Amino acid sequence: MTDARPVEARGLVKRYGDIIAVDHVDLQVDRADVFGYLGPNGAGKTTSLRMLLGLIRPTEGAARLFGRDPIIDGAKALTGVAGFVEGPRFYPYLSGLRNLELLADYDEPVSRSRIEEVLEIVELRDRAKDRVGGYSHGMRQRLGIAASLLRRPQLLLLDEPTTGLDPAGMRDMRDLVRRLAAEGITVLLSSHLLSEVEELCNRVAIIRKGSVIYHGALRDLLETATTSYRLRAVEPERARAALLAQPGVTDLTLRDDELRFSADEDTVAALTVALGQARIAFTALVPETASLEELFLGMTGGDSSDRDEAEAVAV
């Protein structure tokens, strides 16, 4: 394996007739990243992943996996790469074990020797001999990851791995991703579930209407959020007057005897002193920092993209 980035895409474009599904997307995923690729449904996430894996040809631009172009280098570009796009597929009338055996037979001999190990990793050993048709959605997702792990990948691409799972299944999938990342596997996680990304990822890209509108550290994105405060005072009108007189207080509103405003920490510290000097008693002063979901909605405008038609086209 080379020292090249696990994923590097430059200027990826995909057009379906008059529809631009992906519009000059750049992506850089570094080793050991758990990288979240975020966007509303139909924003271009799945189409981007298909181009990264060489499943469809870009209209413009190029992608590299560990320095190799899947369009030029073919299957060799996928060495050390595994995962699934739009959910894993198996023979439902065969057992989970038999499905993995068939997949391993397409690969190098060492893959068969890992079947028991990967079933243990995804906690399916006890159900390995059951027909996949009887598996829950979460079990099929975990079997998909087991199949991906047969080759000991260094890069794992997962497209909406928790979609359709119940809360327990989502928790189990997140725990599994954490364990894989702890073992040094780079993970590219496509998702529209912001809480999932906030829990798992260190870096993110946000795509809106086919274009990337943020690419960088999740921590840096969260630090752009303005901190707001909620203040409950015994005399809300007097407290409101004190806030209006305090330099640095913005976005002040009073609703249901609760004051809401934005300010930096120094301003809030000065405000508490001013309230004390004016003998204005308050029962709560609570900071509220915007969540990733709030930032995301602000950046995407709450889009429900109209690109679902393009996302569904297979070329």
C-alpha positions in Angstrom: 0.0 0.0 0.0 1.3 3.4 -0.9 1.6 6.5 1.3 -1.1 8.2 -0.9 -4.4 9.4 0.7 -7.1 6.7 1.0 -9.4 9.0 -1.0 -8.7 12.0 -3.1 -11.2 13.3 -5.6 -10.8 16.4 -7.8 -13.5 18.1 -9.7 -16.0 15.2 -9.8 -19.0 15.9 -12.0 -21.8 13.6 -12.9 -24.6 14.6 -15.3 -27.7 12.7 -16.2 -29.1 14.6 -19.1 -30.0 18.1 -17.8 -29.6 17.0 -14.2 -26.3 17.7 -12.5 -26.2 15.1 -9.7 -22.6 16.0 -8.6 -21.0 19.3 -9.4 -17.2 19.7 -9.2 -16.8 17.8 -5.9 -13.4 17.7 -4.2 -12.8 15.2 -1.3 -9.7 14.3 0.7 -9.8 11.6 3.3 -6.7 11.0 5.3 -5.5 7.8 7.0 -7.2 7.0 10.3 -10.1 9.4 9.5 -13.6 8.6 10.3 -14.9 10.9 7.6 -18.5 11.9 7.4 -20.0 12.7 4.0 -23.2 14.6 4.8 -26.1 15.9 2.8 -29.9 15.7 2.4 -31.3 12.7 0.7 -30.6 13.0 -3.0 -27.9 15.6 -2.6 -25.3 13.6 -4.5 -23.7 11.4 -1.8 -24.3 8.0 -3.3 -23.4 9.1 -6.8 -20.1 10.4 -5.5 -19.4 7.1 -3.8 -20.2 5.2 -7.0 -17.7 7.3 -8.9 -15.0 6.8 -6.2 -15.4 3.1 -6.5 -15.4 3.1 -10.3 -19.0 1.8 -10.5 -19.9 4.8 -12.8 -17.7 7.0 -14.9 -17.4 10.7 -14.0 -18.6 13.2 -16.6 -15.6 15.2 -15.5 -12.9 15.0 -12.9 -11.0 12.1 -11.4 -10.9 10.0 -8.2 -8.0 8.2 -6.5 -8.0 5.4 -4.0 -4.5 5.1 -2.4 -3.3 6.9 -5.5 -5.0 4.6 -8.0 -7.8 5.7 -10.4 -10.5 3.0 -10.5 -11.5 4.0 -14.1 -7.9 3.5 -15.4 -6.6 0.8 -13.0 -9.8 -1.2 -12.7 -10.1 -3.7 -9.9 -6.5 -3.1 -8.9 -7.6 0.3 -7.6 -9.8 -1.4 -5.0 -7.0 -3.2 -3.3 -7.4 -2.5 0.4 -10.8 -1.0 -0.2 -14.2 -2.5 0.8 -17.7 -1.5 1.8 -21.1 -1.1 0.2 -23.2 1.4 -1.6 -27.0 1.5 -1.1 -27.0 -1.6 1.1 -25.3 -5.0 0.8 -26.9 -7.7 -1.3 -26.9 -11.4 -0.5 -28.6 -14.7 -1.7 -31.6 -14.7 0.7 -32.1 -18.5 0.4 -28.5 -19.2 1.6 -27.1 -18.9 5.1 -25.0 -16.0 6.1 -22.0 -18.3 6.4 -22.6 -19.7 2.9 -22.9 -16.2 1.4 -19.5 -15.3 3.0 -18.0 -18.5 1.7 -19.1 -17.7 -1.9 -17.7 -14.2 -1.6 -14.4 -15.5 -0.2 -14.1 -18.0 -3.1 -13.9 -15.0 -5.5 -10.9 -13.7 -3.5 -7.5 -14.9 -2.3 -7.5 -18.1 -0.2 -6.8 -16.2 3.0 -10.3 -14.7 2.9 -12.0 -18.0 3.7 -9.8 -18.4 6.8 -11.2 -15.1 8.1 -14.9 -16.0 8.0 -15.2 -17.1 11.6 -13.3 -14.0 12.7 -15.4 -11.5 10.8 -18.6 -13.2 12.0 -17.4 -12.7 15.5 -16.5 -9.1 14.9 -20.0 -8.3 13.7 -21.6 -10.5 16.4 -23.3 -12.9 13.9 -21.6 -16.1 14.8 -24.7 -17.5 16.5 -26.9 -16.8 13.4 -24.3 -17.7 10.7 -26.1 -20.9 9.6 -29.5 -19.2 9.4 -30.9 -18.2 6.0 -30.2 -14.5 5.2 -33.9 -14.2 4.2 -34.7 -14.5 7.9 -32.3 -11.8 9.0 -33.4 -8.5 10.3 -32.3 -5.4 8.3 -29.7 -4.7 11.0 -28.3 -8.2 10.7 -28.0 -7.9 6.9 -26.1 -4.6 7.4 -23.7 -6.3 9.8 -23.3 -9.2 7.4 -22.4 -6.6 4.7 -19.6 -5.3 7.0 -18.5 -8.8 7.7 -18.2 -9.4 3.9 -16.2 -6.1 3.6 -13.8 -7.2 6.3 -12.8 -10.5 4.6 -9.9 -8.7 2.8 -8.6 -6.8 5.8 -9.4 -3.5 4.2 -7.5 -0.3 5.0 -10.5 1.8 3.7 -14.1 1.1 4.5 -16.9 2.9 2.6 -20.3 2.8 4.2 -23.3 4.3 2.5 -26.1 5.1 5.1 -25.2 2.0 7.2 -27.9 2.7 9.9 -30.8 3.7 7.6 -33.9 1.6 8.5 -32.4 0.3 11.8 -34.2 0.6 15.1 -32.5 2.5 18.0 -30.8 -0.6 19.3 -29.6 -1.5 15.8 -28.2 2.0 15.3 -26.4 1.8 18.5 -24.8 -1.5 17.6 -23.8 -0.2 14.2 -22.1 2.9 15.7 -20.3 0.7 18.2 -19.1 -1.5 15.4 -17.8 1.5 13.4 -15.9 2.7 16.5 -14.2 -0.6 17.0 -13.1 -0.8 13.4 -11.8 2.7 13.5 -9.9 1.9 16.7 -8.2 -0.9 14.7 -6.8 1.7 12.3 -9.3 1.3 9.5 -10.1 4.5 7.6 -13.8 4.9 7.4 -15.8 7.0 4.9 -19.3 7.2 6.2 -22.1 8.7 4.0 -25.1 9.7 6.1 -27.9 12.2 6.6 -28.1 11.4 10.3 -26.4 14.2 12.0 -26.3 12.8 15.5 -24.5 9.7 14.1 -21.9 11.8 12.4 -21.3 14.0 15.4 -20.7 10.9 17.5 -18.4 9.1 15.1 -16.5 11.4 12.8 -13.4 13.6 13.1 -13.7 15.2 9.7 -16.7 15.9 7.4 -17.8 17.2 4.1 -21.3 18.6 3.5 -22.8 18.4 0.1 -25.8 20.5 -1.0 -27.4 20.2 -4.4 -24.4 18.3 -5.8 -21.7 20.7 -4.5 -19.5 20.5 -1.4 -20.2 23.5 0.9 -17.9 22.5 3.8 -14.9 20.3 4.0 -12.7 20.1 7.1 -12.5 19.1 10.8 -15.8 18.6 12.5 -14.4 20.4 15.6 -13.7 23.5 13.5 -17.2 23.5 12.1 -18.8 23.2 15.5 -16.6 26.1 16.8 -18.2 28.4 14.2 -21.5 28.1 16.1 -22.6 31.2 18.0 -23.4 30.5 21.7 -26.7 31.6 22.9 -28.1 31.8 26.4 -31.4 31.4 28.3 -32.0 33.6 31.3 -34.8 33.1 33.8 -35.2 36.1 36.2 -37.6 36.9 39.0 -38.3 40.2 37.3 -38.0 39.5 33.6 -38.7 43.1 32.5 -36.0 44.6 34.7 -33.6 41.9 33.5 -34.5 42.7 29.9 -33.6 46.4 30.5 -30.3 45.3 32.0 -29.5 43.2 29.0 -30.4 46.0 26.6 -27.9 48.2 28.4 -25.1 45.6 28.3 -22.7 46.1 25.4 -22.2 42.9 23.4 -25.6 41.4 24.0 -27.4 40.6 20.7 -30.6 38.8 19.4 -32.4 39.5 22.6 -36.0 38.2 22.9 -38.4 37.7 25.8 -40.9 34.8 25.6 -42.8 33.1 28.4 -40.8 35.0 31.1 -37.5 33.6 29.6 -34.9 35.8 28.0 -32.8 34.5 25.1 -29.8 36.3 23.8 -26.4 35.8 22.1 -23.1 37.0 23.7 -19.5 35.9 24.2 -18.2 34.7 27.6 -16.7 38.0 28.6 -20.0 39.8 28.0 -21.9 37.2 30.0 -19.5 37.5 32.9 -19.9 41.3 32.9 -23.7 40.8 32.7 -23.9 38.7 35.8 -22.0 41.4 37.7 -24.4 44.0 36.4 -27.5 41.9 37.4 -26.0 41.5 40.9 -25.3 45.2 41.3 -28.9 46.0 40.2 -30.2 43.4 42.6 -32.0 41.5 39.8 -32.3 37.9 41.0 -32.2 35.1 38.4 -32.8 31.4 38.8 -31.1 30.1 35.6 -28.5 31.2 33.1 -28.0 28.4 30.6 -25.6 28.4 27.6 -26.8 26.7 24.4 -24.3 26.0 21.6 -25.7 25.1 18.2 -25.6 21.4 17.4 -24.3 19.9 14.2 -27.9 19.5 13.1 -28.6 23.2 13.5 -25.5 24.2 11.7 -26.3 21.7 8.9 -29.8 23.0 8.5 -28.5 26.6 8.4 -26.0 25.7 5.7 -28.3 23.6 3.5 -31.4 25.7 4.1 -33.3 22.6 5.2 -33.1 21.2 1.7 -34.9 18.0 0.7 -33.0 17.8 -2.6 -34.8 17.1 -5.9 -31.9 14.9 -7.1 -33.4 11.6 -6.0 -34.2 10.8 -9.7 -30.5 11.2 -10.6 -29.3 9.2 -7.6 -31.5 6.3 -8.7 -30.1 6.1 -12.2 -27.6 3.2 -12.6 -25.1 3.5 -15.5 
